Amino acid sequence: MTSPLMIPPLLLKRLLDDLHDLAGLARGLGTLPDKIDGLHAEIRALREDLEPLPEDIKGLRTDLDSLPEKLDGIQTLLLPMQELEPVRKGVEPLEPALLGVREAVDELEPMLGRLERAVKEMHPKLDSLHEAVEPIGTLADRLPGRRRDRS
């Protein structure tokens, strides 16, 4: 065997570094079984989670088989919506006129309110006028000559 004193110092340092690295790897190998057991547990849990997946996929395929028929029905329902575009184009030019009507109605509202108040104020006056005119009507009925038909 060669004497350690005969080995050059640089080579000896390199040899010790490699030996240190090997010792670290050996220590890491001691924890390897625990890591592998943890991975096995995770794989088992993953298998349990994925176990119902094939049945779910079959159910999904069954559900999706009827989808084209349902889509055909939807397309039939959407046909009237295609007619909305010409209607929209026909109504669009009317929008300014409708806005004008709205503005006119807005202007009429205060006038109608005033008219309603005036009619309400006039109603009691008309009742008293009716009472005052009624005797004249009675006298007119008694006058000789042409009579009105009362139906």
C-alpha positions in Angstrom: 0.0 0.0 0.0 1.1 3.6 -0.7 1.8 5.9 2.2 -0.7 8.8 2.5 2.3 11.1 2.7 3.3 10.2 -0.8 0.0 11.4 -2.3 0.1 14.9 -3.6 -1.9 17.4 -1.5 -4.2 18.5 -4.3 -5.2 14.9 -5.1 -5.6 14.2 -1.4 -8.0 17.2 -1.1 -10.0 16.0 -4.1 -10.1 12.5 -2.6 -11.5 13.8 0.7 -14.1 16.0 -1.1 -15.3 12.9 -3.0 -15.4 10.9 0.2 -17.5 13.6 1.8 -19.9 13.6 -1.1 -20.3 9.8 -0.9 -21.0 10.1 2.9 -23.7 12.6 2.2 -25.3 10.3 -0.4 -25.1 7.4 2.0 -26.9 9.5 4.7 -29.6 10.4 2.1 -30.1 6.7 1.3 -31.2 6.2 4.9 -34.3 8.5 4.3 -35.1 7.0 0.9 -37.4 4.2 2.2 -39.5 6.8 4.1 -39.8 8.9 0.9 -40.7 5.9 -1.2 -43.4 4.9 1.4 -44.8 8.4 1.2 -44.9 8.2 -2.6 -46.7 4.9 -2.4 -49.3 6.3 -0.1 -49.8 9.3 -2.5 -50.2 6.9 -5.5 -52.7 4.8 -3.6 -54.7 7.9 -2.7 -54.5 9.0 -6.3 -55.8 5.6 -7.5 -58.7 5.8 -5.1 -59.5 9.3 -6.4 -59.3 8.2 -10.0 -61.2 4.9 -9.5 -64.7 6.3 -10.3 -63.4 8.2 -13.3 -64.1 5.5 -15.9 -67.7 5.3 -14.8 -68.0 9.1 -14.8 -66.6 9.1 -18.4 -69.2 6.5 -19.5 -72.0 8.6 -18.0 -70.6 11.7 -19.6 -70.5 9.9 -23.0 -74.1 8.7 -22.5 -75.2 12.3 -21.7 -73.3 13.7 -24.7 -74.8 11.1 -27.1 -78.2 12.9 -26.9 -76.6 16.4 -27.3 -76.8 16.6 -31.1 -80.6 16.0 -31.0 -80.9 18.7 -28.3 -78.8 21.1 -30.4 -81.0 20.5 -33.4 -84.0 21.5 -31.3 -82.2 24.7 -30.2 -81.4 25.6 -33.8 -85.1 25.3 -34.6 -85.9 27.6 -31.7 -83.3 30.1 -32.9 -84.8 30.4 -36.3 -87.2 33.2 -35.3 -84.2 35.2 -33.9 -82.8 35.4 -37.4 -85.9 37.4 -38.3 -85.1 40.0 -35.6 -82.4 41.6 -37.7 -84.7 42.8 -40.5 -87.2 44.0 -37.8 -84.5 45.9 -36.0 -83.4 47.5 -39.3 -87.0 48.5 -40.0 -87.5 49.9 -36.5 -84.2 51.8 -36.3 -85.3 54.7 -38.6 -88.4 55.2 -36.4 -86.3 55.9 -33.3 -86.0 59.7 -33.9 -89.8 59.9 -34.6 -90.5 58.0 -31.4 -88.2 60.3 -29.4 -90.2 63.2 -30.9 -93.5 61.7 -29.8 -92.1 61.1 -26.3 -91.0 64.7 -26.1 -94.5 65.9 -27.3 -96.2 63.6 -24.7 -93.9 65.1 -22.0 -95.0 68.5 -23.0 -98.7 67.5 -23.0 -98.5 66.1 -19.5 -98.5 69.5 -17.7 -101.2 70.8 -20.0 -103.4 67.7 -19.2 -102.8 68.2 -15.5 -104.0 71.8 -15.7 -107.0 70.7 -17.8 -107.9 68.1 -15.2 -107.7 70.6 -12.4 -109.9 73.1 -14.3 -112.5 70.4 -15.0 -112.5 69.4 -11.3 -113.0 73.1 -10.4 -115.8 73.4 -13.0 -117.7 70.3 -11.9 -119.3 71.9 -8.7 -120.2 75.0 -10.8 -121.9 72.8 -13.4 -123.9 71.1 -10.7 -125.2 74.4 -9.4 -125.9 75.6 -13.0 -127.9 72.4 -13.7 -130.0 73.1 -10.6 -130.5 76.7 -11.9 -131.4 75.7 -15.5 -133.8 72.8 -14.5 -136.8 75.0 -13.9 -136.3 76.6 -17.3 -136.4 73.2 -18.9 -139.6 72.4 -17.1 -141.1 75.7 -18.4 -139.9 74.9 -21.9 -141.7 71.6 -21.8 -144.9 73.3 -21.0 -144.8 75.8 -23.8 -147.1 75.0 -26.7 -145.6 74.2 -30.1 -143.0 71.7 -31.1 -142.0 69.3 -28.4 -138.7 67.4 -28.2 -138.8 63.6 -28.1 -137.6 62.4 -24.8 -136.1 59.0 -25.2 
